[in-house]
Amino acid sequence: MCLRQLLQSSQLPRAWRAAFLTHVRGRHPGAWKRTHSGGGPYRAVIFDMGRVLLPSPGRVAAEWEVHIPSGTIVKALISGGENGPWMKFMRAEITTEDFLQEFGSLCSEISKTSVPVNSFFSLLTSERVAKQFPVMTEAITQIRAKGLQTAVLSNNFYLPNGKSFLPLDRKQFDVVVESCLEGVCKPDPRIYKLCLERLGRQPSESVFLDDLGPNLKAAAGLGIHTIKVDDPETAIKELETLLGFPLRMAVPNTRPVRKTMEIPKDALEKYLKDLLGTQVTGPLELLQFDHGQSNPTYYVKLANHQLVLRKKPPGILLPSAHAVEREFRIMKALANAGVPVPKVLDLCEDSSVVGTPFYLMEYCPGLIYKDPSLPGLEPSQRRAIYTAMNRVLCKIHSVDLKAAGLEDYGKHGNYIARQVQTWIKQYRASETSTIPAMERLIEWLPLHLPRQQRTTVVHGDFRLDNLLFHPETAEVLAVLDWELSTLGDPLADVAYNCLAHYLPSGFPIQPGLSDCDLTELGIPTAEDYFRMYCLHMGIPPTENWNFYVAFSFFRIAAILQGVYKRSLTGQASSATAKQTGKLTEFMSNLAWDFAIKEGFQVFKEMPATKPLMRSHHTLSLLRTPGMRSYVTSTDSSPAHASKGALIFSPEGLPHRVRELYQQLKEFMERHVYPAEPELQRHQASAERWTPSPLVEDLKVKRP
């Protein structure tokens, strides 16, 4: 087997191929240039459409399946294999109407409930979902600029109007091959051969990107080099290594400024020239960062100056929200305290320049990891990334407030109580409909406040994708997005930092980890991460962890509701803002799940021989508006019990009831409490709508 065949072989692990190619680039750059910059061996790149260029049907389903059992759509898509309704639809053997009828019946059979598949199909083919990934658009532009050919090879379908579903600019591609036009689907080798024939290329000259193993196996069997796409950005990195030239813009995570977020370039250029000096010449370059829901953020280049501009969004804003002035102050103070933050340059409160107040900071190149599972890294690298994130959070929480001049940056004490009231007000100000779980939380949270042990700087939005990492080491170069920072309870930051652990990997706004094997990935569990934090800080673990997580999810729900409300008026910075409306309810339900867990934790700690004495109202755990309110009692005497008060001590119960209580207590300690992690994983998995086998087993074992 020659070297080129070895590199193309599917038997050689991807990581080995990438490492070898990188080694060759470094050791023999001249030879690499002769081989890969216009001379081969690869002359064409072939793209699948779903999940490679556009969101996959499975990912769209994850967003849509809010009110039906999760995973229903994906199960129906693969049901029946080559003879299932989806594949027949891909080969144009059935009409759209027949497909929707057959597919709807299949989904309803799987979920045991009526499934409105017309709604899913409308979302799948809508303009707001069917948008090409920016990173792929950039890559295709660079590939064609180097003289290579591009093609789309897609299992695709006809729309009711008789046209195929191809929401792509056809000018990007030399060849487009669609299964519904050809009557043949991947992984049938004939459709690959057809694509190669129209490109005029040999298999060995081509690279094929797809997300499905059978499709890749068929292509590799013909001699085509394949790349499995689990994440578009990771796939582009592998393709860059393979082709030998960059495929992304010089400024990662940016895109052209959206029309609704344009700012006057002339006024900004004049302002910058006054700020930086009259010797600055040349045109101003302006791009918009493609992540973030709140304050619009721009990349600005003028001559040799690379800057980041962060501004308030336009329109009427909620009270105290989007305070770029506070962001500027905290970042300036923390830089002097040794916390890694971008260097801030100037704060402009004059709205006449770009429409709203803004501040400027130096552009800091580095990596932002958007997926907390860190695809493409080794387990040891993932562990190092999470350890670095943990340590920089400890550094933030260790800042000397007096020395940093931040003693008046926020109120001292009662942080959670104030935050609960703040987010209740923010939610009410942006409320568009009644969400039952939010109503329960609004009543429950104020009654279960933990005692604050310390007051520190809190970031308020501390998560992996708000950190900028060194490209080659696990070093945090800068902590970004300080809009929600204040003085408060540091444990709120830690709990918020772990929210991804409780979200599924297919979550539409931010991927999660709840259905991932963290041991295999090398990522610490939420509990391990919290223990790591406590060890670094030298503090004991809190007993109120579930409360902090419940509060964090409640706050996210309130934020998402604000984003959704702004999207209705065109103010939101992110293009995905409108998706967040239905997710508010999802987040609030998660928050309520942890509120219930906190209540069970309180019950587990209840002494067996004396009443529970807590600073909060334990029995309000499951209260909902309109339900009867019970008064806790510390008197277990029969006389008091006869008045209908609730008994807390088992000693005040009748003999038979005490026996039942003891049996229940032993059963919980022996079977239920040890099973909580597994029950929690099932609740967060795609199978949560089906009965847990563990619960069914516990029913059999019950006393």
Protein Blocks (a to p, Z undefined) as FASTA:
>chain_A
ZZklmmmpmklcfklmmmmmmmmmmmmmmlmmmmmnonajbfbdcddfehplmccfklmm
mmmmmmbcehklmmmmmgoijmmmklmmmnopacfklmmmmmmmmmmmmnopacdfklmm
mmmmpmklmpcdfklmmmmmmmmmnopacdddddddddfkopacdfbcfklpmbdcdfkl
nopacfbfklmmmmmmmnopafklpccddfbfklmmmmmmnopacdddfbfklmmmmmmm
mnopafbdfbghiacddfklcccfklmmmmmmmmnopkbgcjddddddfedjkbgcdddd
ehjbccddddddedjddehiailklmmmmmmmmmmnopacdddfbdcfbfklnopacddd
ddddddddfblnlgoiafklmmmmmmmmmmmmmmmmmpcfklnopmmmpceejklmmmmm
mmmmmmmmmgcbdcfklmmmmmmmmmmcccdfbdcddehlacfklcccdfkbccdfbdgh
jllgccddfklmmmmmmmmmmpcfklmkbccfklccfklnopacfklmmmmmmmmnopac
dfklmmmmmmmmmmmmmmmmmmmmmmmnopafbfklmmmmmmmmmmmmmmmmmmmmmmmm
mmmmpcfkbccddfbdfklmmgcehiacddddfbfbfklmmnopacfblklpcfklmmmm
mmmmmmmmmmmmmmmmmmmmmmmmmklmpccfklmmmmmmpZZ
